[in-house]
Amino acid sequence: MKKRKISTRSVERLSIYRRALLHGRNEFGPSVYSHQLAHACQLTAAQVRRDLMAIGYSGNPNSGYDVKRLLTSLAAFLDSQEVRAVAIVGMGYLGRAIAAFLTNRSHKIRLAAAFDVDLDKIGLTFSDVHCYSVRQMAEVLAERHIDIGIITVPAEQAQHAAEQLVAAGVTGILNFAPIVLRLHERIYVENIDMTVSLEKVAFFARPTGRPKRASKSSPPRH
């Protein structure tokens, strides 16, 4: 399938549609309507239709979308023909948790290497992935054809780690460090700042509608 110009938000939603279809096969059956998929993803039916039309897939007004064919179309658009190799830089608690999460998660994305500066971690295996010294990064990334990096190092180390990845041929980075990376515009960076996200949740989770305190000028109740 020829790739069309599409926004990052649309790509994100297409991935969400696929996950909803895979998890809700028993609920949807062989076909699904746009309003059903929209409800499962907390979106609007119009948005679902626009996104699917953007990748050249349209349903039948009477029977909806054929789930099997829709999944095939989503895979053709979202996935590479070859398996994409990924490396994690920083094997602290977060790096190890991500490595465990990625194990057998996708048949198109494979965690191929991990890197750290800690001598106690270098040479060990985490979730079946060998941890190398960051000094070996260029060699290992080239040897394993890795072009996606995940950064889980502290903020003060993140920019240097990103520059090392890019110099070794990485073109996409998932950044968990709480810092804005300064890289060439050709490098796609997705920032996941958990502190900002948590602060946003805390803000919107504030109790509302609390009863107002009685004014001092209000007459006493009898």
C-alpha positions as CSV (number, residue, x, y, z in Angstrom):
1,M,0.0,0.0,0.0
2,K,1.4,3.4,-1.0
3,K,1.8,5.6,2.1
4,R,-0.2,8.9,2.0
5,K,0.6,12.0,3.9
6,I,-1.0,11.6,7.3
7,S,-0.7,13.4,10.6
8,T,1.0,11.9,13.7
9,R,-2.3,12.0,15.5
10,S,-3.9,10.0,12.8
11,V,-1.2,7.4,12.9
12,E,-1.7,7.1,16.6
13,R,-5.4,6.6,16.2
14,L,-4.9,4.0,13.6
15,S,-2.8,2.0,16.0
16,I,-5.5,2.4,18.6
17,Y,-8.1,1.1,16.2
18,R,-6.0,-2.0,15.5
19,R,-5.6,-2.7,19.2
20,A,-9.3,-2.3,19.8
21,L,-10.1,-4.6,16.9
22,L,-7.7,-7.3,18.1
23,H,-8.9,-7.1,21.7
24,G,-12.6,-6.9,20.8
25,R,-12.9,-9.6,18.1
26,N,-15.5,-11.5,20.2
27,E,-17.4,-8.4,20.8
28,F,-17.5,-7.1,17.2
29,G,-17.8,-10.3,15.2
30,P,-16.8,-10.5,11.5
31,S,-17.8,-6.9,10.9
32,V,-17.8,-3.6,12.8
33,Y,-19.5,-0.3,12.3
34,S,-17.7,3.1,12.7
35,H,-19.9,4.0,15.7
36,Q,-18.9,0.7,17.4
37,L,-15.2,1.2,16.8
38,A,-15.5,4.9,17.9
39,H,-17.2,3.8,21.1
40,A,-14.5,1.3,21.9
41,C,-11.8,4.0,21.3
42,Q,-13.7,6.9,22.9
43,L,-13.8,8.9,19.6
44,T,-16.4,9.9,17.1
45,A,-17.7,7.8,14.3
46,A,-16.9,10.7,11.9
47,Q,-13.3,10.7,13.1
48,V,-13.0,6.9,12.6
49,R,-14.4,7.2,9.0
50,R,-12.0,10.0,8.1
51,D,-9.0,8.1,9.4
52,L,-9.8,5.0,7.6
53,M,-10.6,6.8,4.4
54,A,-7.1,8.4,4.7
55,I,-5.5,5.0,4.3
56,G,-7.8,4.1,1.4
57,Y,-10.2,1.8,3.3
58,S,-14.0,2.3,3.2
59,G,-16.8,0.3,4.7
60,N,-20.2,-0.7,3.5
61,P,-23.1,1.4,4.8
62,N,-25.2,-1.7,5.4
63,S,-22.6,-4.1,6.8
64,G,-19.9,-1.8,8.1
65,Y,-16.2,-2.7,8.0
66,D,-15.0,-6.3,7.4
67,V,-12.8,-6.8,10.5
68,K,-10.3,-9.2,8.9
69,R,-9.8,-7.0,5.9
70,L,-9.6,-3.8,8.0
71,L,-6.8,-5.4,10.1
72,T,-4.9,-6.3,6.9
73,S,-5.2,-2.8,5.7
74,L,-4.1,-1.3,9.0
75,A,-1.1,-3.7,9.0
76,A,-0.2,-2.8,5.5
77,F,-0.2,0.9,6.3
78,L,1.4,0.9,9.8
79,D,3.9,-1.9,9.6
80,S,7.2,-2.2,7.7
81,Q,7.7,-5.2,5.4
82,E,10.8,-6.1,7.4
83,V,11.2,-6.4,11.2
84,R,12.4,-3.2,12.8
85,A,15.2,-3.5,15.4
86,V,15.1,-1.4,18.5
87,A,17.7,-0.6,21.2
88,I,17.3,0.8,24.7
89,V,19.8,3.2,26.2
90,G,19.7,3.0,30.0
91,M,18.9,-0.2,31.8
92,G,17.7,1.1,35.1
93,Y,14.3,0.2,36.5
94,L,12.5,1.9,33.6
95,G,14.7,0.4,30.9
96,R,14.3,-3.1,32.3
97,A,10.5,-2.7,32.6
98,I,10.3,-1.5,29.0
99,A,12.5,-4.4,27.9
100,A,10.2,-6.9,29.7
101,F,7.1,-5.2,28.2
102,L,8.5,-5.4,24.6
103,T,9.3,-9.1,24.8
104,N,7.1,-10.9,22.2
105,R,4.9,-7.8,22.0
106,S,5.0,-7.3,18.2
107,H,6.2,-9.5,15.4
108,K,7.3,-6.4,13.5
109,I,9.3,-4.7,16.2
110,R,12.1,-6.5,17.9
111,L,14.3,-5.4,20.9
112,A,17.8,-6.2,19.6
113,A,20.2,-4.6,22.1
114,A,20.5,-2.6,25.3
115,F,23.2,-0.2,26.4
116,D,24.4,1.3,29.7
117,V,27.4,2.9,31.4
118,D,27.1,0.8,34.6
119,L,29.8,-1.9,34.7
120,D,27.5,-4.0,36.9
121,K,24.9,-4.1,34.0
122,I,27.2,-4.4,31.0
123,G,27.4,-8.0,29.9
124,L,24.2,-9.1,31.6
125,T,21.0,-10.2,29.8
126,F,17.7,-8.5,30.5
127,S,14.5,-10.1,29.0
128,D,16.7,-12.1,26.6
129,V,18.5,-8.9,25.5
130,H,22.2,-8.4,25.9
131,C,23.4,-5.2,27.6
132,Y,26.4,-3.6,26.0
133,S,28.6,-0.7,26.9
134,V,27.6,2.6,25.3
135,R,31.1,2.6,23.8
136,Q,30.0,-0.3,21.6
137,M,26.9,1.5,20.4
138,A,28.0,2.4,16.9
139,E,29.3,-1.1,16.2
140,V,26.3,-3.0,17.6
141,L,23.7,-0.7,16.0
142,A,25.3,-1.1,12.6
143,E,25.8,-4.8,12.9
144,R,22.2,-5.4,13.9
145,H,20.7,-2.8,11.6
146,I,19.0,-0.9,14.5
147,D,17.3,2.3,13.5
148,I,15.0,2.9,16.5
149,G,16.2,3.9,19.9
150,I,14.5,4.2,23.3
151,I,16.1,6.6,25.8
152,T,15.6,6.0,29.5
153,V,18.7,7.7,30.9
154,P,18.6,10.7,33.3
155,A,17.9,14.1,31.8
156,E,21.6,15.2,31.9
157,Q,22.6,12.2,29.8
158,A,19.8,12.2,27.3
159,Q,21.0,14.6,24.7
160,H,24.4,12.9,24.4
161,A,22.7,9.5,24.2
162,A,20.4,10.8,21.5
163,E,23.4,12.2,19.5
164,Q,25.2,8.9,19.8
165,L,22.1,7.0,18.5
166,V,21.7,9.4,15.6
167,A,25.4,9.2,14.7
168,A,25.0,5.5,14.5
169,G,22.1,5.7,12.1
170,V,19.0,5.8,14.3
171,T,16.2,7.8,12.7
172,G,13.5,7.4,15.3
173,I,13.7,7.9,19.1
174,L,11.2,7.3,21.9
175,N,12.4,9.6,24.7
176,F,11.5,9.0,28.3
177,A,14.0,11.5,29.7
178,P,12.4,14.7,31.0
179,I,14.2,16.9,28.5
180,V,13.6,18.3,25.0
181,L,16.1,16.8,22.6
182,R,17.8,19.0,20.1
183,L,18.1,17.0,17.0
184,H,17.9,17.4,13.2
185,E,14.3,17.6,11.9
186,R,14.7,14.5,9.9
187,I,14.9,12.5,13.2
188,Y,11.5,11.6,14.5
189,V,11.3,12.0,18.3
190,E,8.3,10.9,20.5
191,N,8.6,12.4,24.0
192,I,7.0,10.5,26.9
193,D,7.2,12.7,30.0
194,M,5.6,10.8,32.8
195,T,6.0,13.7,35.3
196,V,4.1,16.1,33.0
197,S,1.4,13.5,32.3
198,L,1.0,12.8,36.1
199,E,0.8,16.5,36.9
200,K,-1.9,16.9,34.2
201,V,-3.9,14.0,35.7
202,A,-3.5,15.5,39.2
203,F,-4.7,18.8,37.9
204,F,-7.9,17.4,36.3
205,A,-8.5,15.0,39.2
206,R,-8.9,17.9,41.6
207,P,-12.2,17.6,43.5
208,T,-14.8,20.0,42.0
209,G,-18.1,21.3,43.4
210,R,-16.9,21.6,46.9
211,P,-19.5,23.4,49.1
212,K,-18.6,27.0,49.6
213,R,-17.9,28.2,53.1
214,A,-20.5,30.4,54.7
215,S,-19.9,34.1,54.5
216,K,-19.1,35.9,57.7
217,S,-21.8,38.4,56.9
218,S,-24.5,35.7,56.6
219,P,-27.2,35.8,59.3
220,P,-27.0,33.0,61.8
221,R,-29.3,30.0,61.2
222,H,-31.9,29.0,63.9
